[in-house]
Amino acid sequence: MFFRFIYTYIIIENVRQYCIGVYLVEKFVVTGGKPLFGNVNISGAKNAAVAIIPAVILCDEPCQIENIPNISDVTLISKILQQMGATVRRINKSSLYIDPTQIKTCSAVTDLVRGMRASYYLLGALLGKCGKAKVALPGGCNFGVRPIDQHLKGFEALGAETRLVDGAIIEAECTKGLVGTHIYLDVVSVGATMNIMLAASRASGQTIIENAAREPHIVDLANFLNSMGADIRGAGTDVIKIRGVSYLHGVSYSIIPDQIEAGTYMCAAVATRGCVTINNITPKHLESITAKFREMGVNITEYDEAIKVDATSGNLKRCNIKTMPHPGFPTDCQPQFTAMLMSVPGTSIVNENVWDNRYQYISELVRMGAHISVEGRLAIIEGGTPLTAAPVKATDLRAGAAMIIAALEINGTTEISSIQYIERGYEDVVEKFRGIGADIKKVYFTGDNEQELGA
């Protein structure tokens, strides 16, 4: 009788879990219309973490990485390393212990790998360490073509042969060992710059990358590799020189703050005409963003590791932005800035000069009543028009952040779906927004029922 009961319970529980898996929908519910005030602490940089974690493969000893953002992309890349044989242990919320010495494979082709864009850094790390790599093509946000031709050009210049298998897997192999060389990137590519740095750090001789990207997370990756014993110079400029080494030792390293997360909360403060202090940042990394806010009339006060954003005067001017590689205005802050500009009277123009198809989210803002038209790379915003609450979705990571900012501007309640995109790159987003006065909660819907997560 007891075993029959247990058997019946297992069947019922499996059915319940199946139904939840089919019908459970998680959303953010935001009630806006009031200014944000207070302090928010910025987490470690997502774009640095997703390159530095795979870079540990190159190391010959365990490493400890500090200031890791607690986001789904970090969880994903950690699980991928574990599948490959590495020991990955979370010491606390923001620290990881990684021992790569038991990795016995040069292959990463699982569904986890396909689930994130930054998985392509496994190519450079495995090629540098093993002389060969087999990695599934990456996924991630869908807002334009993400060619990796410059990555492969760099690997081939170092002496590797590359090939595409079944349209879904990249194989790279160098039977005689990677040899340093001179590489000129046809376009400024953050991913290619970092991937070539990874492979070249263990190559023989010197590699020179010209027309290299200059983003802060490139400098952070170089600093991490150098702390392990690599010899990389010029990161942060358009010419990077890497002299390969034969051994990299373990280190404890702290990742830089996330400039895009900081920019997101700055946009939210301005959009709601609030006053928020952004802590744990590097102000220099935000210069292109703060320059635009000052142009608009926002009061910006910089400290050593913080910025105070005061938009309580309310008299803001429209402005134009054009996204560019660093040190220009970052494309990853464009959607948030566009959402903020909806609250500013006048015509503002956004020129997306990095990605071809990053305006997919505009149709969601239009559902809220925004007056925005898209003409090629330009988005023309007629700001200051009343907005209304409407169900919207996150079309990608930064677009999801833009939906939150837009919802905070509206006197009403907005439901945001597809929030898995947002959680890829923002740690504790609900808690952080609540900490500065936002009315936001994460709920799940099963059928006609709604319940707040954590309630």
N, C-alpha and C positions, 0 to 999 in steps of 0.2 A: 504494500500500500504506500509506504513511504517513498519507494523508488518510483512508483507510478506518479505520485505527486510531483517529485522532482522533475521527472521527464516532462510532465504537462507544463510545469512552470518554465522550463527551458524553452519549450515550443512557443509559449505565449510571449516570453521575453524576446525571443528572436523575431517574432512577428512585430512586436512593438518597436524594436530597434529598426526593423525594415521600414515600418510606416513613418517613423521619425526621419529616417534617411531620405524618404521620398518626399514628404510633405513639409519638413521643417525648413523654414526660411528665416534667416537672420537679417535684421535691418537695424539701422540707426533711426531713432525718432528724435527730431530736433524741433524745439519750440523757440523761435527767435524773437527779435524785436527789442532786445535790451543790450546795452554796451557791456563789454567784457573788462574786468578789472582784476589786478592781482599779479602773481608771479607764476611762471611756468619754467620747468627745468627741461632742457633739451637732452635727448639721448645721443648715443654714439651714432656716427654716420652710417646709414644703410649702405651707401655705395662704396664705402671703404670696407665695411665688414664683409660683404659678399665677395670681395677679392682677397682680403687678408686671410680669411678662413681657409680657402683653397690653397693659398700660398704656403700654409704650414706643411703641405705635402712635400715641399722642397727641403724642409728641415730634417736634420739627422737626429734630432732630439725632441722631447716634448716641449710644448709652448703653453703659456697662459695668456689669454687675450682679455683685456679689461675694457670697460665701457662699451660692451657689446649691446646693441639694441635688442630688446626682447620682442622680436617680430617674427612673422611666419617665414620670411625668406631665410633668416638665420637658422630657424628650426629645420628648414628643408635642407640647406647645404650641410648642416651638421649630420642629419640622417644619411645623406649621400656619402659623407666621409666614413660614417659607421658601417654602411653597407660595403665599403671598400676595405674595411679591416681596421680602420683607425679607432682609437679609444677617444671618445668625446664625452666629457663630463661637465655638467653645469655646476660650478662652484657656488654661485649665487645668481641673482637675477641678471647681473650685468657682467659676469665673468665665465669664461670657458677654459677648461683644461683640454688640450688636444695632444694626443700621442700618435704621430703618424708612422712610427717605426714598424708597425705590424701590417701596413698596407702592402698587399702582395699582388695587386692587380693594377693594370694600366687601363682598365676599361670601366666606363661609367655610362651605361645605356638604359637604365631603368626609367620608369615613368616619373620618378621623383626628379630625375635630371631634366626630363622634357618639361617639367612644370615650372621652371624658372629661367629667366633670361641669363642671369649671371653664371649659370652652370658652364658657360664657355670658358671661364677662367680655369676650369679643370684641364683644358687642352694645354695651355701654357705651362701649368704646374707639372702635369704628368710628363709632358715632353721634356721639360728641363730635368726632371728627376730620373725618368726611366728611359728616355730616348724614344719613346713611343707613347701614343695615346689613342683611345677609341672612346668618343664621347657623343652622346645623342645631341641633336640640334636643340637649342633652347627654346623655351616658351616665354611666359611673362606677359606684360601688358601688350595689348594689340592696338597700336596707333601708328603703324607704319612699318615699312620693310626694314629689317635689321640685318643687312648683309654683313658677312664676316670675311669678305674677300681680302680686306687689309690685314686681318689676323693671319690668314693663310699665306698671304704674300710675305709677311714677316717670318713665319715659320720656314717657308721654302727658302728664303734668303739665308737663313741660318743652317740650311743643309737638309731639311726634312722633306720627305715626299708626302703630299696630302691627297686624299681622295674622298669623294662623297659616296657612301654606300646606301643603296636603296632610297636615296633622297632624304634620309633621316638621320644618318650617322656620319660623323667626320672621323676619319682615321689619319693619323700623322705618325711618321716613323723616320728616324735618322739612324741608319745602321752604323755609320762611322763616327757618330758623335757630333753634337752641335758646335758650329764654329762661328765666332763673332764676325760681324760684317757691317756694312753701311746700309741702312734702310731709310728710304724716304716714303712717308705715308702720303698717298694721293689726296686724301681728305683727313682733316683733323678728327681722329677717332679716339675717344676715351678707352673703349674696350680693347681696341687693337694696341694702343700704347701700353696698357697694363699687361695684356697677354704676352706681348713681345718682351716686356721687362721680366716677366716670370720665367719664360724659357731661357732668355739670354743670361740670367743671373747664374746659371750653372753651365753655360757654354764655355768653350775655351777661347781665349783671346778677348778682344774688345768689340762691342756692338755699339753703333751710333744710330739713334733714331732721330730723324729730322722731321719737322712739321708735326712734332709730338703734341698731344693735348696737355693742358696745364692745370687741370682741375685740382682742388685741394686733396681729393682722395687719391690722386696719382702720387702726390707728394707723400701722403700718409703710407701708401704701399711701399714706396721707395724707402721711407724711414724705417718701416718694419723690416724689410729685407736687409737694410744696412745694419740694423741692430742685431741681426743674426749672423753678420759677417760678410754680407754682400758688398759690392763696390759699385754703387750707382750714384752718378753725379748729374746735376742739371735738372732734376725733377722740378717742375714748376716753371720751366722755360720750354721753348720749342725745340731744343736740342738736348737729348738725354744720352749720356755715355755710361755704358755698363761693361765692366770688366768681370768676366765670369770667375767664379771660385769653385773649388772642389768640395767644400764642406760648409754647412750652415749649422750653427749651434742654437740650442733652445733659448728662449727669452721670455720675459714678461713684458707685455706691450699694451698701451692704452690707446684706443682708437679716438680720432678727432670727433668733435661734436658735429651734429648733422645740420649743415647750413640750410638745407631745403625744409627740414622740419621747423627750424627757426623762422624761415621766411613765411611758412604757412601760418604760424601763430601771429606773426607781424601783420599779415594780410587780414586775419580775423579781427585783430584789435582795431585796425583802421576801418574795416568794413562796418563794424558796429559802433564806431566813434568812441572807442574805449581807451584805456590806458593800461598797458601790460608791460611788465619787465620780463625780458627773455634771458634766462640764466644758463650758464654752462655753454657758452659759445665762444667763437673766435671772431670778433667784430670785423677783422680784415676780410674774412671769407664772404661777408655780407655787403661789401661796399657797393656793388652794382644795384642791389635791392634798396639799401638805405638811401642811395643817391636819388632814386626815383621817388621815394617817400618824401624826402626833403623838397624835391621839386614840386610835389603836390601840396606842400604846406604842413606836413606832419612834423611834429616836434620830436626829434630823435636825440637821445642822450646816450653816448657811448661810455662804457666802463671797461675795465680790463678784460672781464669775461662775461659781460652782460650788455644788453641794450634795452633802454626804456623807450617804448613807442606810445606817444601821447597824441591821440586824434580827437580829444574832447572839444577842441575849439569848433569843430564841425565845418569850418570854411575851407574845404579842400578844392583843389583845382584838378581838372582833367589832365591826363598825360598820355604820351605814346611810349610803347616799349618795342624793342626788337631783340629777339633772343639770339645769342651768339655763344660760341665756345668761351670758356673762362679766359679772361676776366670779364667777359660781357655778361649781359643779363641771362640767367640760367633758364633753359627750356623747361626744367623740372619745376620752376616756380611760375610758369606762364599761366596755367589754368587758374591757380589760386589768385593771381593778380588780376586776371580777367574778371573773376567773380567779384573781387573787391571793387573794381572799376564800375560795376553796375550801380553802385551806390553813390557815385560821384557825378553830379550834373555836368552835361556837356558831352562832346564827342571825343572818345579816346580810340586810338588805333593800335592794335597789336599785330606785329609782324613776326610770325613764327618762321625762323630762318634755319632751324635745325632738322625738324621732322616734317615729312610731307603731309601727314594725316593726323595731326594732333588736335584737331578741332571737332572730333566726334562728340565731345561732351557738350558742345554748344547747343545742340538740339534739346538737351536736358534743361539747360538754363532758360531756353525759350519757352519750355513748358511752364516755367515759373513766371513768365511774363516779361522776360528780358528782351530788349530790343537790340539784337546783335545780328549782323549780317556777315557772311563769310565770302570773300572774293579771293580765291587762290590762297596765298599765304597770309592774307590780311583778314583780321576780324575787326569790324567796325562796331563800336559799342556806343549806343545812345544811353548814357547813364542818367540816373536820377528818376527813372520811371518806376511807378509802384510795382512791386512784385507780389505774387500770391503763392501760397503753399500748394504743392502738387507732388504726387509720388514721382520720384526720380531714381536713377541708378548711377552707380559708379562705372564708367566705361574703362577706366584704368586707375592706377594708383593716385596720381596727382589730380586727375579729374574728380576722383572721389573726395579728395580734400576740398576741392572747389565746391562740390555740392554741400558740404558742411558749412563752408563760409557763406554761400548763398542762402542757405536755410537760416543761418543766424541773423541775416538781414531782414527776414520776413516776419511780420506780425501774424504768426500762425504756426501750424505744426506740419512739418515735412517728414515724409518717410523716405529713407535712402536705402536702396537694395544693392545687391552685388558688393557688399562691404568687404568681401574677402580681398578685393583689390587694395582697399585702404589699409587693412591689417597686414599686408605685405611689407609696408614701410613705415607705419606709425605705431610706436609703442604706447600702450595705455591711452589711446586717443580719447576715449570717453572720460576717463579719470582726469586727464590733463585739461580738457575743455571744461569739465565741471569745476575744476580747481580755480578757474578764472571766471566763473559765474555763468557758464553756458547751461542751458536746460537741454541735455542730451542723454539718451539712454540707449542701450543695446537690447533689443527685444527679439524673441523668436515667435513665429506664427506657426501653429499646427491647425490646419483647417480654419475654423472661425475663432480660435482661441489665440490670445496674445499673452505673453509672459515676459517680464524683464529678466534678462540673464543676471544671475547673482542675487536676485530678489529673494 
